[in-house]
Every structure is written in structure tokens, then in C-alpha cells.
Amino acid sequence: MRRRWSYAHGVVAPCPSASWYGGITILLHHWCVRFLGSPDEADDIVQEVFLDAYQALPGFRGDCRLNTWLFTIAKFKVSKLIQERSRRDRHQTLFSTYEFDVGEIADARPTQEEEFIRP
């Protein structure tokens, strides 16, 4: 297979074809869904992966295949999202245990009779 090259950001890199892009997008999406369980979140991650890869293209040395590089970016993005989820869930759980009804507090006050009886 003949490789095409493009010049972007001062870096010569393989120019991916439309079929390669479609294929890697599907693979990344399925991989993200497997870990996140949400197709919508997976779509967001895949978009962020390609955006980050485009912005970091000048730093791509070519030591690994482009697919490997994209999956590494996806791995870090998914890991960060899972950590944020667990932190958010922990925060919500912590504060949900302290929920109370203001009416319960008002009802907990002693009545005048109870105040009178109390020593």
C-alpha cells in the first residue's frame, strides 16, 4: 500500500484516508462505550481525542503507529472521565446522607407542656 504524506504544523505525517478515519473512529467509539457504558459520552471522548491529537500533532514523533497514539489519548480521556464520575458520585453520596426535612426539625421542638414537665 502506498503511503501519502501531509505537511501540517511543520510536521510531515501520514495523511489518513477517509476510510481509515471512519474505521478508527468506529473502533475508538466501541472501545470507549465498553468502558463508559454510554454512547453519548463515547462520542464526546472520540471528538476530544481527535481534537487533542490535531493540537498535539507537532509533538508526534512517529515512534508508534497513529492508531496506537490515538488509543493512548483515548485511554487517558476515559480514565479521567471515570475518575471524575467517581469523585462526583462520592460527593453526592456524602451530601445526600445529610439531607433532612426542615419540618422534622420544627416538629422536634418540645411543646409547651413538655417544656413545663422537663426538670
GUNULUM-121128 format. One record per residue (C-alpha): x negated, y, z negated; residue in three letters; residue number from 1. Coordinates in pm, 1 decimal. Layout:
BEGIN
@c1: X&c2: Y&c3: Z&residu: ALA&num: NUM
...
END
This chain:
BEGIN
@c1: 0.0&c2: 0.0&c3: 0.0&residu: MET&num: 1
@c1: -134.0&c2: 339.0&c3: 94.9&residu: ARG&num: 2
@c1: -151.6&c2: 594.2&c3: -184.9&residu: ARG&num: 3
@c1: -57.4&c2: 956.9&c3: -135.3&residu: ARG&num: 4
@c1: -215.3&c2: 1226.5&c3: -346.9&residu: TRP&num: 5
@c1: -85.9&c2: 1563.3&c3: -454.0&residu: SER&num: 6
@c1: -253.9&c2: 1869.4&c3: -595.1&residu: TYR&num: 7
@c1: -70.4&c2: 2010.7&c3: -898.4&residu: ALA&num: 8
@c1: -206.8&c2: 2224.4&c3: -1181.3&residu: HIS&num: 9
@c1: -557.3&c2: 2188.1&c3: -1040.0&residu: GLY&num: 10
@c1: -546.1&c2: 1809.0&c3: -1078.7&residu: VAL&num: 11
@c1: -542.0&c2: 1556.6&c3: -799.4&residu: VAL&num: 12
@c1: -292.3&c2: 1287.4&c3: -893.0&residu: ALA&num: 13
@c1: -96.5&c2: 1014.4&c3: -718.7&residu: PRO&num: 14
@c1: 214.4&c2: 1152.9&c3: -556.3&residu: CYS&num: 15
@c1: 501.9&c2: 931.7&c3: -667.9&residu: PRO&num: 16
@c1: 766.0&c2: 843.8&c3: -416.2&residu: SER&num: 17
@c1: 1138.4&c2: 882.5&c3: -473.5&residu: ALA&num: 18
@c1: 1179.2&c2: 506.5&c3: -510.7&residu: SER&num: 19
@c1: 902.5&c2: 496.7&c3: -773.8&residu: TRP&num: 20
@c1: 1067.0&c2: 782.6&c3: -963.7&residu: TYR&num: 21
@c1: 1407.9&c2: 611.8&c3: -953.5&residu: GLY&num: 22
@c1: 1258.6&c2: 282.8&c3: -1068.5&residu: GLY&num: 23
@c1: 1055.2&c2: 423.7&c3: -1356.2&residu: ILE&num: 24
@c1: 1348.8&c2: 639.5&c3: -1467.4&residu: THR&num: 25
@c1: 1570.5&c2: 331.1&c3: -1493.5&residu: ILE&num: 26
@c1: 1301.8&c2: 137.8&c3: -1682.0&residu: LEU&num: 27
@c1: 1241.5&c2: 423.4&c3: -1925.2&residu: LEU&num: 28
@c1: 1614.9&c2: 468.8&c3: -1978.2&residu: HIS&num: 29
@c1: 1675.2&c2: 98.9&c3: -2055.6&residu: HIS&num: 30
@c1: 1373.3&c2: 90.6&c3: -2286.5&residu: TRP&num: 31
@c1: 1496.9&c2: 397.5&c3: -2479.1&residu: CYS&num: 32
@c1: 1853.7&c2: 262.4&c3: -2504.1&residu: VAL&num: 33
@c1: 1717.8&c2: -60.0&c3: -2650.6&residu: ARG&num: 34
@c1: 1555.3&c2: 132.0&c3: -2936.5&residu: PHE&num: 35
@c1: 1803.9&c2: 414.8&c3: -2982.7&residu: LEU&num: 36
@c1: 2131.3&c2: 237.6&c3: -2905.6&residu: GLY&num: 37
@c1: 2266.9&c2: 548.8&c3: -2734.0&residu: SER&num: 38
@c1: 2263.8&c2: 606.3&c3: -2356.8&residu: PRO&num: 39
@c1: 2311.2&c2: 980.4&c3: -2408.0&residu: ASP&num: 40
@c1: 2008.8&c2: 1010.0&c3: -2636.1&residu: GLU&num: 41
@c1: 1811.6&c2: 793.0&c3: -2393.2&residu: ALA&num: 42
@c1: 1896.7&c2: 1032.6&c3: -2107.7&residu: ASP&num: 43
@c1: 1767.4&c2: 1323.4&c3: -2315.6&residu: ASP&num: 44
@c1: 1446.4&c2: 1139.9&c3: -2402.7&residu: ILE&num: 45
@c1: 1379.4&c2: 1045.9&c3: -2038.2&residu: VAL&num: 46
@c1: 1420.8&c2: 1408.6&c3: -1932.6&residu: GLN&num: 47
@c1: 1187.4&c2: 1522.8&c3: -2209.3&residu: GLU&num: 48
@c1: 931.8&c2: 1258.8&c3: -2109.1&residu: VAL&num: 49
@c1: 913.9&c2: 1385.0&c3: -1751.2&residu: PHE&num: 50
@c1: 904.9&c2: 1746.8&c3: -1864.9&residu: LEU&num: 51
@c1: 622.8&c2: 1677.5&c3: -2110.9&residu: ASP&num: 52
@c1: 434.9&c2: 1472.3&c3: -1851.2&residu: ALA&num: 53
@c1: 460.8&c2: 1754.8&c3: -1599.0&residu: TYR&num: 54
@c1: 336.7&c2: 2008.3&c3: -1852.9&residu: GLN&num: 55
@c1: 51.7&c2: 1779.3&c3: -1963.5&residu: ALA&num: 56
@c1: -49.8&c2: 1680.5&c3: -1609.7&residu: LEU&num: 57
@c1: -375.1&c2: 1881.3&c3: -1624.1&residu: PRO&num: 58
@c1: -482.3&c2: 1665.2&c3: -1918.5&residu: GLY&num: 59
@c1: -406.1&c2: 1336.3&c3: -1742.2&residu: PHE&num: 60
@c1: -747.3&c2: 1179.9&c3: -1682.0&residu: ARG&num: 61
@c1: -625.8&c2: 878.3&c3: -1490.3&residu: GLY&num: 62
@c1: -769.7&c2: 627.1&c3: -1738.2&residu: ASP&num: 63
@c1: -441.3&c2: 438.5&c3: -1727.4&residu: CYS&num: 64
@c1: -155.1&c2: 395.3&c3: -1486.6&residu: ARG&num: 65
@c1: 103.3&c2: 671.4&c3: -1467.1&residu: LEU&num: 66
@c1: 372.5&c2: 427.9&c3: -1588.1&residu: ASN&num: 67
@c1: 170.4&c2: 349.8&c3: -1899.4&residu: THR&num: 68
@c1: 123.7&c2: 718.8&c3: -1970.2&residu: TRP&num: 69
@c1: 497.3&c2: 787.4&c3: -1934.8&residu: LEU&num: 70
@c1: 591.2&c2: 495.5&c3: -2161.1&residu: PHE&num: 71
@c1: 341.4&c2: 619.4&c3: -2421.7&residu: THR&num: 72
@c1: 506.4&c2: 961.7&c3: -2418.4&residu: ILE&num: 73
@c1: 847.5&c2: 790.3&c3: -2447.2&residu: ALA&num: 74
@c1: 723.9&c2: 580.2&c3: -2740.2&residu: LYS&num: 75
@c1: 625.1&c2: 890.4&c3: -2936.0&residu: PHE&num: 76
@c1: 950.2&c2: 1070.4&c3: -2848.4&residu: LYS&num: 77
@c1: 1165.8&c2: 773.4&c3: -2955.4&residu: VAL&num: 78
@c1: 965.3&c2: 727.1&c3: -3274.6&residu: SER&num: 79
@c1: 1006.6&c2: 1093.9&c3: -3363.9&residu: LYS&num: 80
@c1: 1382.7&c2: 1081.1&c3: -3299.8&residu: LEU&num: 81
@c1: 1423.4&c2: 769.6&c3: -3515.9&residu: ILE&num: 82
@c1: 1228.9&c2: 939.4&c3: -3799.5&residu: GLN&num: 83
@c1: 1447.3&c2: 1249.6&c3: -3771.5&residu: GLU&num: 84
@c1: 1758.0&c2: 1030.5&c3: -3781.7&residu: ARG&num: 85
@c1: 1646.8&c2: 850.2&c3: -4096.5&residu: SER&num: 86
@c1: 1549.8&c2: 1179.3&c3: -4261.5&residu: ARG&num: 87
@c1: 1889.3&c2: 1327.3&c3: -4171.0&residu: ARG&num: 88
@c1: 2073.6&c2: 1017.3&c3: -4294.6&residu: ASP&num: 89
@c1: 1879.0&c2: 1019.3&c3: -4621.3&residu: ARG&num: 90
@c1: 1959.8&c2: 1386.6&c3: -4668.3&residu: HIS&num: 91
@c1: 2329.8&c2: 1330.7&c3: -4601.1&residu: GLN&num: 92
@c1: 2342.6&c2: 1029.8&c3: -4833.7&residu: THR&num: 93
@c1: 2169.2&c2: 1219.1&c3: -5111.1&residu: LEU&num: 94
@c1: 2410.7&c2: 1509.6&c3: -5100.0&residu: PHE&num: 95
@c1: 2721.5&c2: 1300.8&c3: -5037.2&residu: SER&num: 96
@c1: 2671.3&c2: 1130.4&c3: -5376.2&residu: THR&num: 97
@c1: 2708.5&c2: 1466.8&c3: -5545.8&residu: TYR&num: 98
@c1: 3034.7&c2: 1562.2&c3: -5383.3&residu: GLU&num: 99
@c1: 3314.2&c2: 1640.6&c3: -5624.5&residu: PHE&num: 100
@c1: 3655.3&c2: 1794.3&c3: -5618.7&residu: ASP&num: 101
@c1: 3694.0&c2: 2132.7&c3: -5785.2&residu: VAL&num: 102
@c1: 4037.9&c2: 2024.5&c3: -5904.3&residu: GLY&num: 103
@c1: 3880.3&c2: 1741.1&c3: -6102.2&residu: GLU&num: 104
@c1: 3662.6&c2: 1988.0&c3: -6289.2&residu: ILE&num: 105
@c1: 3959.9&c2: 2207.9&c3: -6369.7&residu: ALA&num: 106
@c1: 4154.1&c2: 1903.4&c3: -6490.8&residu: ASP&num: 107
@c1: 3863.4&c2: 1801.7&c3: -6713.0&residu: ALA&num: 108
@c1: 3902.0&c2: 2107.4&c3: -6935.7&residu: ARG&num: 109
@c1: 4071.5&c2: 2034.0&c3: -7266.4&residu: PRO&num: 110
@c1: 4424.4&c2: 2158.3&c3: -7312.4&residu: THR&num: 111
@c1: 4510.8&c2: 2395.9&c3: -7598.1&residu: GLN&num: 112
@c1: 4634.7&c2: 2103.6&c3: -7806.4&residu: GLU&num: 113
@c1: 4309.2&c2: 1913.9&c3: -7751.3&residu: GLU&num: 114
@c1: 4111.2&c2: 2223.4&c3: -7846.8&residu: GLU&num: 115
@c1: 4315.6&c2: 2256.4&c3: -8166.6&residu: PHE&num: 116
@c1: 4271.0&c2: 1890.6&c3: -8258.9&residu: ILE&num: 117
@c1: 3899.1&c2: 1885.0&c3: -8186.9&residu: ARG&num: 118
@c1: 3696.9&c2: 1937.8&c3: -8507.6&residu: PRO&num: 119
END
